[in-house]
Amino acid sequence: MGGFILLFLIVVVMVFVVPAVALAKASRALRAIEELKQRLLMLEARWHREDVSAQPPETVTEPKPAAPIIPPVSVPPPLPVTVIPPAIPETKPIMPIEEVQMETVAPPAARTIDWEQFMGAKMFAWIGGFALFLGVAFFVK
């Protein structure tokens, strides 16, 4: 008897709820299409309006006069520069490559349970899933 009630509820959901949801999504899609059509018409009208109001390109019948050539200016000779040698700081001798030892990188630690993440989010999701399972089981029983 309990199985028939569950089957009846599934049929009712399939007959009434699913089509209602589909109609709501379809009407939302149709509304979006109409808005896009209006926007397209508006943009086409604006494009045609700008195309008509655009001025024809300027026709040049006689060439423009060339700019006068300015003679180059002589550059004075550079000033003498006295170079003061910088003080050489003391440097440590560089170690040869053979003597440098490469540091070894430790492998990452074994993955442990992140208790903060588990207690904060995952534990309540598991408890809720278990409670849902028990509710369905007792409902079917």
C-alpha positions in Angstrom: 0.0 0.0 0.0 2.8 2.4 0.9 4.4 1.8 -2.5 1.2 2.8 -4.3 1.1 6.1 -2.4 4.7 6.9 -3.3 4.0 6.0 -6.9 0.9 8.3 -6.8 2.9 11.2 -5.4 5.6 10.8 -8.1 2.9 10.8 -10.8 1.3 13.9 -9.4 4.6 15.7 -9.3 5.4 14.6 -12.9 1.9 15.7 -14.1 1.6 19.1 -12.4 4.9 20.4 -11.1 7.2 19.6 -14.0 5.0 21.2 -16.7 4.5 24.3 -14.5 8.3 24.7 -14.2 8.7 24.2 -17.9 6.1 26.8 -18.8 7.7 29.3 -16.4 11.1 28.8 -18.1 9.6 29.0 -21.6 7.8 32.2 -20.8 11.0 33.7 -19.4 12.9 32.7 -22.5 10.2 34.2 -24.8 10.3 37.5 -22.9 14.1 37.6 -23.2 13.8 37.0 -27.0 11.3 39.8 -27.4 13.6 42.2 -25.5 16.5 41.2 -27.7 14.4 41.8 -30.9 13.4 45.3 -29.7 17.0 46.1 -28.9 18.1 44.8 -32.3 15.5 47.0 -34.1 16.6 50.0 -32.1 20.3 49.5 -32.9 19.5 49.0 -36.6 17.5 52.2 -36.7 20.3 54.1 -35.0 22.8 52.6 -37.5 20.7 53.7 -40.5 20.2 57.1 -39.0 24.0 57.6 -38.5 24.7 56.2 -42.0 22.3 58.7 -43.7 23.5 61.7 -41.6 27.2 61.0 -42.3 28.8 63.7 -44.4 30.3 62.6 -47.7 34.1 62.6 -47.7 35.9 65.8 -48.5 37.0 66.1 -52.1 40.4 67.8 -52.6 40.8 69.6 -56.0 44.1 71.3 -55.4 47.0 70.2 -53.2 47.6 71.9 -50.0 50.7 74.0 -49.8 53.8 72.3 -48.4 55.0 73.4 -45.0 58.1 75.5 -45.2 61.4 73.7 -44.5 63.1 74.9 -41.4 66.9 74.9 -41.7 68.7 72.7 -39.0 70.2 74.4 -36.0 73.8 73.8 -35.3 74.4 71.9 -32.0 77.2 73.2 -29.7 80.0 70.7 -28.9 79.5 68.7 -25.7 81.1 69.9 -22.5 84.1 68.1 -21.2 83.1 65.6 -18.5 85.4 64.6 -15.6 84.7 61.1 -14.5 85.3 60.2 -10.9 85.8 56.5 -10.4 83.4 55.1 -7.9 84.7 53.5 -4.8 84.9 49.8 -5.1 83.2 48.0 -2.2 84.8 45.0 -0.7 83.2 41.8 -2.1 83.3 38.3 -0.7 84.9 35.8 -3.0 82.3 33.7 -4.9 82.3 30.0 -4.0 83.0 27.7 -6.9 80.0 25.7 -8.2 81.4 22.4 -7.0 81.4 23.6 -3.3 77.8 24.9 -3.3 75.4 22.3 -1.9 71.8 22.2 -3.1 69.2 22.3 -0.4 66.9 19.3 -0.4 63.2 19.9 -0.5 61.2 17.8 1.9 58.3 16.0 0.4 54.9 17.3 1.4 53.5 15.9 4.6 50.9 13.2 4.4 47.4 14.5 3.9 45.5 14.8 7.2 41.9 15.5 7.9 41.1 19.2 8.0 39.0 19.1 11.2 37.9 22.7 10.9 36.5 22.2 7.4 34.9 18.9 8.4 33.2 20.2 11.6 32.2 23.5 10.0 30.5 22.3 6.8 30.8 18.7 5.9 29.6 17.2 9.2 26.3 19.1 9.0 25.8 18.0 5.3 26.3 14.4 6.3 23.9 14.7 9.2 21.3 16.4 7.0 21.7 13.6 4.4 21.3 11.0 7.0 18.2 12.7 8.4 16.7 12.9 4.9 17.4 9.2 4.4 15.7 8.4 7.7 12.7 10.6 6.8 12.2 8.9 3.4 12.6 5.5 5.0 10.0 6.1 7.7 7.6 7.8 5.2 7.8 4.8 2.9 7.4 2.4 5.8 
